[in-house]
Structures are given as C-alpha cells and as structure tokens.
Amino acid sequence: MIKTSPLLKHIATIDVPAITLFPCDNNRESHFQPRGFQFEAGKGVDRGILFRGEDFIRRILPIREKNIPATTLTLSELTRDAKNFRIAAELNLDERGLVSLGHFYEVLFRQFNGEAGVLATDGTIHVAYILPPEECLGYHGDIWPVAAYLLKAGGWEVQASSFASFEFGWTEGTRFLSR
C-alpha cells in the first residue's frame, strides 16, 4: 500500500471577530472601508486592494453580510497540486462550513501594507471558499473560491471563479482559509 502525505499542512489559526454588517455603512463603527474590497484612490499603491478581477467584481463584490459570528479560521497549505473538489473534501466544508467574505476581508486587512502576519507576503495565493447567503444581494447559488495575493508593487489582488468551472486546480504551496 502506498502511503501519501496529507493534502493540506496546517500553518496557523486566526481568530476573527464577530461582524455586525459587512461591508459596514459607517466607517466610525468599524475599521472596514464602507465599500469593503474597494481600492481608495490617493492612498498609494501600497495599501489595500490594488486589483479586483472581473468575476470578483460581478459575483462577489455585491455581497452584503449581517451578524457574522466570531470564529477561528485555519490556514493550511497544499502539499501537492489538487482540484477544488478534493480540497473541499479535505477541508470538510460540508461539516465546517464556508468562510464569510467579511472574515476573509478581515484577514487581508490585517496585512494591507504587507505587514508581517499569518499570510505570506511573497505572492503566495490565499484562497477562501465563499457562498453568498441566500438573503444577501449577489447570491448566485454556487461556491466561489476567492483568491488573493500580495503584489510586489504593494496591495492585494483579489480574484474569484466558480467552484466547478475552475478546472485547472491549485498548485502546491497555495494556502487555504477554512473554518
């Protein structure tokens, strides 16, 4: 019998707070930008979200979330190339659930300027599987892998693709956030 290494290697755990509303409407109540995932002109290319892919803009950006409970996220790294279905099974998404967009943003926000932290700042891709809740604007009934990586020029690039349509899979070293 051939023994294989685990598909995912545990890297860290990340505590994320409860979020009343994401994105928030009142900047004074939260550190979230009112429109979340928006790049603010005049802040410089070394801050925040620098680039957003078209699918992210159309399918994910309209999401509005309410009353997201605090949780602990797990950061894991792929030990070999794999596709979404295999990774989702390994992360046990059916039992644990998906990551909220607000929590994914919270983790990115902590390293908006490329600060040291749990996320890699060397261009490594970080992925969270997100399913917009039925009651939110932007619900499309499909799980969306949302991927982000820090650009050399500074700022995060964020992309999204439909779970089933991303046929190429992910390469070894890609990191995944899960609950």
Number of C-alpha atoms within 10 A of each C-alpha: 3 3 5 6 8 11 17 20 15 13 13 13 15 15 12 16 14 14 20 15 16 23 24 21 14 13 12 10 9 15 12 21 19 15 17 22 26 15 19 14 9 7 9 12 18 17 20 26 26 22 17 18 13 14 16 20 15 12 18 24 20 17 20 21 20 16 10 16 12 12 14 13 19 16 22 22 20 19 16 14 14 16 15 18 12 12 18 15 11 12 21 14 15 9 9 10 14 21 21 23 24 26 24 22 18 18 18 24 20 15 20 19 18 22 11 10 11 15 23 16 20 11 15 16 22 24 25 24 24 21 21 24 16 10 11 13 15 16 17 15 10 13 17 26 22 24 23 24 22 27 19 12 10 19 24 30 19 23 20 25 19 17 20 13 10 14 10 10 15 18 15 14 17 20 26 25 23 25 19
